[in-house]
Amino acid sequence: MSAPGGPAPEHGPVVSSRELRRRVGQLLRGPRPLPIVQAGDPVLRRVAQPYDGELSPELLGDLVAALRATMHAAPGVGLAAPQVGLGLALAVVEDERGDDDDPRERYELPFRVLVNPRYEVQGEQRVAFPEGCLSVRGYEAVVARPRSIRLTGQDETGRALDEVLTGWPARIVQHETDHLNGALYLDRADLRTLTATGTVS
């Protein structure tokens, strides 16, 4: 999804199961951690192809493990497949640094895999906090987002996800789901708050 008034994101080319397996295998044979593509790469502006069981459990497991390791090495709290050049509707999220006193409501978010995730806004409250992105290195800006969302989709085993998230975990899921829809946090940010920083989140 794009910012109001902006161009609609393009759908990426649909690739066959065989081609998808080839691309994933090629990615996993490359350097580790996986290279993270930066803003300007067309894959970040395309709607990701839905995942429909094209990968074997072993290959999917290897991909998830590589995404998780890359997210930790960055370091970050979420990583979507398009951020490593793979236009597939898959992301990983994890935040172990819960803090009850954090005004962002930074609750611990256990590791999970999001397959074909979607979210619905819960309630009308929006909260604004700075965000960064591993694909927009060196910058952050304030983004107003819904405080609570309902997450649906599947995990890596095909089990249905259906839960309400609030605070920082909800923001992480929104950020990564936006990646799968061809959007960057900058599309939603107050660009007057854009600042250079040595860190990413």
C-alpha positions in Angstrom: 0.0 0.0 0.0 1.2 3.5 -0.7 0.6 6.8 1.0 -2.6 8.6 0.0 -2.2 10.3 -3.3 0.9 8.3 -4.1 1.3 5.8 -6.9 -0.1 2.3 -6.3 2.7 -0.3 -5.9 3.2 -2.7 -8.7 2.6 -6.4 -8.4 5.9 -8.3 -8.8 6.1 -11.0 -11.5 4.5 -14.3 -10.5 7.2 -16.9 -10.6 6.7 -20.7 -10.9 7.4 -23.0 -7.9 10.5 -24.3 -9.7 11.8 -20.7 -10.2 11.1 -19.7 -6.7 12.9 -22.8 -5.3 15.9 -21.9 -7.6 16.0 -18.3 -6.3 15.8 -19.3 -2.7 18.5 -21.9 -3.2 20.7 -19.3 -4.9 20.1 -16.8 -2.1 21.0 -19.4 0.6 24.2 -20.3 -1.2 25.3 -16.7 -1.0 27.0 -14.7 1.7 25.7 -14.7 5.3 24.2 -12.8 6.8 22.1 -12.2 3.8 22.7 -8.8 2.1 19.9 -6.4 2.8 18.7 -4.4 -0.2 18.3 -0.6 0.2 15.7 1.9 -0.9 15.8 2.3 -4.6 15.8 -1.4 -5.4 12.6 -2.2 -7.3 11.8 -5.3 -5.2 10.9 -3.0 -2.3 8.2 -1.3 -4.3 6.4 -4.4 -5.6 3.6 -6.3 -3.9 5.2 -9.6 -2.9 3.9 -12.9 -4.3 1.7 -14.8 -1.8 3.3 -18.0 -0.5 1.4 -21.1 -1.4 3.6 -24.0 -0.2 6.0 -23.8 -3.1 9.1 -24.7 -0.9 9.8 -27.9 0.8 9.7 -27.8 4.6 13.5 -28.1 4.7 14.0 -25.2 2.2 11.5 -23.0 4.0 13.1 -23.8 7.3 16.5 -22.8 5.9 15.1 -19.6 4.5 13.5 -18.7 7.9 16.7 -19.5 9.8 18.7 -17.2 7.4 16.2 -14.4 7.7 16.3 -14.6 11.5 20.0 -14.7 11.6 20.2 -11.7 9.2 17.7 -9.8 11.4 19.7 -10.4 14.5 23.0 -9.5 12.8 21.6 -6.2 11.5 20.4 -5.7 14.3 16.7 -5.4 13.9 13.3 -6.5 15.2 11.8 -7.5 11.9 12.8 -8.5 8.4 10.7 -9.1 5.3 11.7 -11.4 2.4 11.7 -8.4 -0.1 14.5 -6.8 2.0 16.8 -9.6 1.0 15.7 -9.4 -2.7 13.0 -12.1 -2.5 9.5 -11.0 -3.6 7.7 -13.4 -1.4 5.0 -12.6 1.3 7.1 -13.8 4.2 8.6 -12.0 7.2 10.1 -12.7 10.5 9.7 -10.6 13.7 11.2 -10.7 17.2 11.8 -8.3 20.0 13.2 -9.6 23.2 13.6 -6.2 24.9 10.3 -5.7 26.6 10.1 -2.6 28.9 7.0 -1.9 30.9 8.1 1.7 31.4 8.7 2.4 27.7 6.1 5.0 26.4 6.0 3.1 23.1 4.5 0.1 24.9 7.5 -2.0 24.0 6.3 -5.4 25.1 8.3 -8.5 24.3 7.5 -10.0 20.9 8.5 -13.7 20.7 10.0 -14.9 17.5 7.4 -15.7 14.8 7.2 -16.2 11.1 4.5 -14.2 9.2 3.2 -15.9 6.0 0.8 -13.9 3.9 0.1 -11.6 6.8 -2.7 -9.0 6.9 -3.8 -6.6 9.6 -7.0 -4.8 10.5 -7.0 -1.7 12.6 -8.5 -2.1 16.0 -10.0 1.1 17.5 -9.3 4.7 16.5 -6.2 5.5 18.6 -3.1 6.4 16.7 0.4 6.9 18.2 3.4 8.6 16.7 7.0 7.5 17.4 10.3 7.5 15.4 10.9 4.5 13.1 13.9 3.3 11.2 14.4 0.6 8.6 17.1 -1.8 7.7 16.5 -0.9 4.0 16.8 2.9 4.7 20.0 2.9 6.6 21.1 5.9 8.6 17.7 7.7 8.9 14.6 7.7 11.1 11.4 9.7 11.1 8.2 9.9 13.1 5.4 7.7 11.9 1.8 7.8 13.2 0.3 4.3 13.2 -2.7 2.6 14.8 -2.0 1.6 18.3 -3.7 -1.8 18.0 -4.2 -4.2 15.1 -5.6 -7.7 14.5 -3.0 -9.8 12.7 -4.1 -12.7 10.5 -2.2 -15.0 8.2 -0.3 -18.2 8.7 3.0 -19.3 10.3 5.7 -21.4 8.6 3.8 -24.6 9.4 0.5 -23.4 7.8 -1.2 -22.8 11.2 -3.5 -19.8 11.2 -2.5 -16.6 12.9 -5.3 -14.5 14.5 -4.4 -12.2 17.4 -4.6 -8.6 18.5 -1.3 -6.8 19.0 -0.9 -3.4 20.8 1.9 -0.9 21.1 5.4 -1.6 19.7 4.7 -5.2 18.6 1.7 -3.9 16.6 4.1 -1.3 15.0 6.6 -4.0 14.1 4.0 -6.1 12.4 2.6 -3.1 10.5 6.1 -2.1 9.3 6.9 -5.6 8.0 3.5 -6.1 6.4 3.9 -2.8 4.6 7.1 -4.2 3.1 5.1 -7.1 1.6 2.8 -4.5 0.0 5.5 -2.5 -1.6 5.5 0.3 1.0 8.3 1.8 3.1 7.9 3.6 6.4 8.8 6.8 4.7 5.5 6.7 2.8 3.7 7.2 6.1 6.2 9.4 7.9 6.1 13.0 8.7 9.1 13.9 6.6 9.7 17.1 8.5 11.0 14.9 11.3 13.5 12.9 9.1 16.9 12.8 10.8 20.2 11.1 10.1 21.1 8.6 12.7 23.8 6.0 13.2 21.3 3.4 14.2 18.4 1.5 12.7 15.4 -0.2 14.3 
